[in-house]
């Protein structure tokens, strides 16, 4: 299958059904096919052909979807980029993939024109293009799409994804189009430049669902769209879920249509998951755990797991067909159940072949459930002792006045790193009380020595903790005396 033809089953079976709803305007599958053809024609006229890369900068839009599909039909590959990057940052990413031509939503066109050397197409260029594009080319091991890692611990890195990898993933996640059944409505809550957004839209459109697009997340808008369009399924990151649960209109909003809510991309505190289960008792919750290189999830905590409530802090078990090992990152040797190491993964559909070192750290219990402790790059090294931020954050969240917390390693000339915590507190709370709360709950060396307070935690556009910003907040924090080890 060529990725560009992922919508073919729905175009054939349900051409008159709504495919996309953007800013309240619906576009049918037949209409989307027309947009894809015109986009492919516009790209071809700009010189795009087999093997080329197309820089794509936009939020959720018909133009973004049509570019992803249209470029693939030409044997090229779109490279969706974070729409909030500076022109210099966009130029860096374009240079990494060799993108000469770009496509941008109106507000982002000027920034992209500064970043690429060739033409930058906007919606008006697509509207003026022919609906008779060149023949489709590209399949199997040809690159169909380039996504960038989140870059939360450094510069984003490009990940080339083949038509075969996409086809394998869609075969796993999707079933046939059901023209005789009521259409299911999905809500795209995350950006298209995130693996959850790109894979989510392809899965939805492949099955002939209606995909309501929320270009930029805001909890009130999310609630309104679910109610208005009778949304049944969606994916959010934990930060989004917290804002939804905190929104004053939650109780008054009719969410009875919502049947399935998946969350992932960052660790979800257990207290947050319990709040969500209590607030939305009719919803099936799933925690999906994966990354760009695995083309989505490689493990999941299922709705049944959530109902049992026994392992809400875990990422669930590996998906069918996925093998996961926990290894010593220094030696590559397998570790016993319960020992913390790095997850290495092998599965059909992932971008790399063989075993992939994920960079995720954690342990696996005897029943096969994975318990993440963070990213290797986030691991705090205090005088040779390795500390996972997630473990420290979980303990601090048990304090009754701690609403949220982010833990990072702060560079130190003597110890290498010290443990620092940025706390969002409900009412008065001093650094000494934060540290004292850890006594008897954490080993002394894991207890924070630096504490700062903030009204909210800094995060990336994807809703992940911005650890570089957390370190900046801790730069002026004084050392707090810790309990003895």
N, C-alpha and C positions, 0 to 999 in steps of 0.2 A: 504493500500500500504506500502510495505517496501521501505524506502528511497533508498536502494541500487538498486532497480529496476526502478528508475525514468526514466532511458533511454530506458526501454523496448519498448514503443510505437514507438520510432524512429528506434531502432534496427530491429523491425519487418517490419516497413513501408518503411524506406529509409536506409538500411544497408550500401549501397555504398556511401552515401553522407558524406562529411567531417563533423565531429563532433567538433574536436579541431584543431586549428592551433597554434602551439607553436614554436617560433623561426623559422618561415617560413616553418615548416614541418607539413603537414596535416595528421590527423588520422581519418579514417572513423568510423561510428557508429559500424560497425562489428568489426573493430580493437579495438575500445574503450571497447567493451564488452569483448574481449579477454584479455585486460589489467586488467579489473576489476576482471575477474575470476582468473587470475594468482596472482593478489594482494591478493585476498581473500585466495587463497591457501597458499601463503607465510605467511600471518598473522596467519592462522590456524596452520601451521607448527611451528610457533614461540610461540604457546600456547594461541593464542587469541581465545576467545569463548564468548558465551552469557554473557552480563553484563560487559564485560571488556571495558576499555578505552584505546585508542591508541593515543599517542602524535604524532602530525603531524607538522613538521617544514619544510616548503618549500615555495617558491614563486609560482606563477601560473605555473602549470606543469601538464603533463599527470599523473605523479605519485601522485600528490596531489588529483586530481579528482578521480583517481582509488582507492585511499585509503579511501576517504570519502564514496564512493559507496561500496567498497569491505568490509570494516569493518561493515557497516550496514547490509550486507547480512549475516554476521556471528552472528548477534544479539549483536554485540559490537557497540561502538560509537567512531568515530575519534574525536580528540580534537585539531583543528588547532590552532597553537600558532604563535605569532609574530616572524618572522624569524630573527629579529634583536635584540632579547633579549640576555642577557648574559647567560652562563650556569647556574649561580645561580638563575637567574630569571626564566629560563625554569624549573629548578628543583622545584621551588616553585609552579609553575602552575601544573606540573606533580603530585606533591604531593596533590594538592587540589582535583584532579579528580582521583587519585589512578592509574595513568598510569604507567605500568611496561614495556610495549613494545612501541617502537617508529618507525616512518617512517620519513626519512629526505632526502631532496635533497642533492647532493654531498657536496656543500660548507657548509652545516649546520650539517652534520652528527657528527662530532667530538663534537660540542657543545651539541648536544642532547645526545650523549653517556655519557657525564658527568652529565646529568640531570636525566636519568632513570636507573634503576637497571638491566633491562633486555636487550634483543637484540634490536638493531636499524637497520631496514631494509633500503636498498637503492635500486636504480633501478636494479642493477645487481642481487639482490636477487629475485626480481619479475620476471626478464627475465628467471631465472633458475627454476621457480616454475611450478607446474602442472597447466594445464588449466581445471582441473576437481576438483573444490572446494567442500567443504561440502555443504549439502543442506541448503537453506536459512532458517533462523529463525529470529524472531523478528518482531513485528508489533504493531499497535495501540498505546498503552500507554508505550511501551518499549522505552527507550532512544535510539535515532538514531544518535545524533550529539551533541557535546558539544562546544559551542562558548564562548568566553570570552568578557566581556565588555571592552571598550577601555582603561580604567584605566587612563584617563587624569586627574582625581582628586584623585587618590589613586591606590591601587593595583587592577589589573583586577579581575573580579569575574566570575566564571563559570556559564553558563546558560545551563541547560540540555533541549534538544529539542526532543520531541517524534516523532515517525513515523506519528501519527495522526496529529500533528501540521503542519508538513511538507506537508502532503497530503492536508490539508485544504488550506494552502497557495498556493500550486501549482494549486489546483482547482480554486482558485480565479484569479490567474495571467495568467494561460495558457489555450490555446485551443487545439484542436486536431492537430496532425501532418498532414500537407497538401502535400502529395507526388506529386500532379499534379501541384503545384504552384512553382514559383522560390523560391529557398532557401533564407531565410533572414539571414543576417550576423550581429552578435552582436560582440561588443568589450568589453572584460573584462579588465577594467582599474584600478580596486581596488584590494587589496590583498584578497586571499581566506580565510584568517583568520578574515576578516571583514564580518558582516552580509550581506552587499551589494554585496560582492564578492561571498560568498557561495550561497545565495539565487539567485543571478543573474545567476550563472552557472547552477543551477538546473532548473530554469525557461527556460533558453535557450535550454538546452539539452532535457528537457521534450517535447519540441515542435519540435524537429528535426532541429533546427537552426544550423548554423555554428558559433562556438564561437572562435574568434581570441583572444589570450591571450597576454596581455602586462605584463610580469612578474614584472617589476618595472617601475612606471610611469616616463616618461620624455616627455615634450611637443612635441619636434621634432619627437620622435619616434611615439607618438600618432597620429600626423598629417600624418606621412608616412603610418602607418597601415590603417588608414581610407581611404586614397587615394588608396593604393595598393589593398586592399581587398574589396573595395566598401562597407564599413561598413554602416549599416542603423541605428543601435541603440546602445546606450552606456549609462553608468552612471559614473558621476565624482563627486568629492567633490569640493566645491567652490575654494579652492586653486588651484586645477588642472585647473579649468575653467579659472581662471585669467592667469595662465601661458600659456595656449593655446592661449588666446586672445592677450597676450603680445609677442608671438613668432614671430620673423621676417618673418618666412615662411608661416604664416597664409594666407596672401592674395594670395600667389602663389600656394597654395595647392588646389587641386580639392576635395572639400567636398560635391559635389552635390549629392552623394549617401546618405548622412546623413539625416535621416528623424525624428529621435526622440532622444532627449538628456535629461536625468533625472539628477538632482543634489540633493545633500542632505548630511547628516552626520554632517553638521555644518552650522551655519548661513551664508546666502549669502547676501552681501551688495546689496542694490537696484541699486546702480550705476553699479555694476558688471553685474547684470542681464540685465539692459538696454543695456550695451555694447554688451552682448552676443546676444540679440535680434536684434540689429542693424547689427552685423557682420555676423549673420547666419539667415537671414530672412526666409529661407525655412524650418527651423527646428522647430519641435514641442517641446517646453520646458515644463518640469514638475519638480516641487519641491516636493520631497518626504520627509516626516517627520515621524520618528519613531526611534526605538532602538532595541537592540538585544532581549530584553524581549518580545517585540511585534512581533518578527520575521519579521522585516521590517516595512514598512510604516503603520501608522494608520491615516494619513491625507495627502492630496496632493493638490498643486496648479496646476490646469490643464493647458493644452495648451490654451484653450479658455480664462482662467483667464490671462495668460501671454499676449495674444493678446489684451485683453481689457486694460491691464496695470494699473488697478486701485488699486490692492492690492499686488504689487510685494514684499513688505516687510513681507507678511504673509506666513504661511505654508499651506494655503488653508483650505479646509473643511474636516471633517472626512470622511473616505472612507465608502462606503455602508456596512452596518452591524456593524459599529463601533460606540460606544457611548462614548462621551467625556464630562466630567464635569470639571469645574474650581472650585477648593475648597481652603478654607483657610487651609494651611498645618498644622496649630496648632490645629484646631478644626475639620477639615474634613467637615465643613459646606459649602454648595454651595454658590458661589458668584454671584452677578449680572453681567450682560453683561458689559464689559469694565473694570471690576475690575481685578487686577493682582493676580493670585494665582497659584496653582499647577494643572497641567493637570492630571486627573485620567482617565483611559481608560478601556473599556471592549469590547472584540471582539473575535469572533471565530478565532482560529489559533494562538492566542498569547500563550506564554509559561505558564503563570500563569492563574489560574481560578479566576473568580470574577473581582473586580475592581483592577487595577494595578496603584499604585502611581508611575508615570513615572520619577519624579525628574525634569521634564521640567516645567518651569514657563512661564506665559504669560497671555493673556486675549483673550476673544472671543467676536467678534462684533455681533450686532443683526442679521446679515445674516449668522452667523455660522462659519465665518473664524477665524482661530486661529492665534494669533500674539505672537510668542515666545519672551521672554525677556532674556532667558538664562537657565542655570541649577540652581537648588536650591543650589547646592554646590558651584556655582560660584557667587551667590548673595553676594554683598558687604554690610556688616553691619557696617555703620559708626554712632557710638553713638546711636544705636537703629533704625536709618533710613536705610531702605532696598533699594538697588540700583541695577538695572539690567545692567550688562556690555554692552549688545547689544544696549540699548538706548543711552548710552554715546558714544559708537563707531559710531553709526549712525550720531550723531551730528558732531563729529570730522571729519568724512569723507566728510562733506560738505565744509570743508576748501579747497580752490583751490590747496594748495601745500601739502595736506595730501594724500599720495598714499594708505596707509593702516595704521591700528591702532589696538592695542589690549589693552583692559582695564581689570584690576584686582584689587582686594582688597589687600593692603599691610598691614601686621600686625602693630599695633600701640599700645603702652602701655596706652595711654590716651583715644583714641576714639575706640579702638578695631580694626578698620581698617580705612585706608585712601584710597581714590580713586587714582590709578596710571594708567598712559597711556604710552605705548611704541609706538612711532610714526615712520613710514617710510615716509620720506619727499622728495619732489621734490625741491631741492634747499635749500637755507638758511631758517631756521625756528627755532625760539627760544622758550623755554618753556613758556615765558610770552605771546607770541602771540597765542600759543595753548590754554592756559587758557582763554585769553581774548576772543577768538572765541566763547566760551561757554556762554558769558554774554548775557542775554536775550533769550538764546536758551535752557538753562538748569537751574534748581534751583541751588542755590549756593552750597548746600550740595552734589549735584551730580557732580560738576565740579572737574576735576582732581587737586590734590595738588602736585602730583609727576609726572614728565615727563622725559622720557628717549627717546633716538633716536637709531635706528638700521637700517642697510642696508636692512634687511628683518625680518619678524616676525618668531620667533621659532615656529615650528609645530611638531606634532607627525607624525609617519610614515603613518597614515591614513589621514594626511592633516588637522587635527584639531588643534586649537590653543593650544600650550603647555603653560598652565597658570603658572605652576611652574617655567618654564624658564623665562616667562615674569616678575615674581616677582624677580627673581635673577637679571635681567637687571635693575630693579628699585631700587635695594638694596642701591646703592650709590647716587641716585638722590636726590637733595636738594628740600626742600619744596618751592612751588611757591605760591605767594599770590593770593587768589581766589577772585572773585567778591563777594560782599555782598549777603547774602541769600535773 
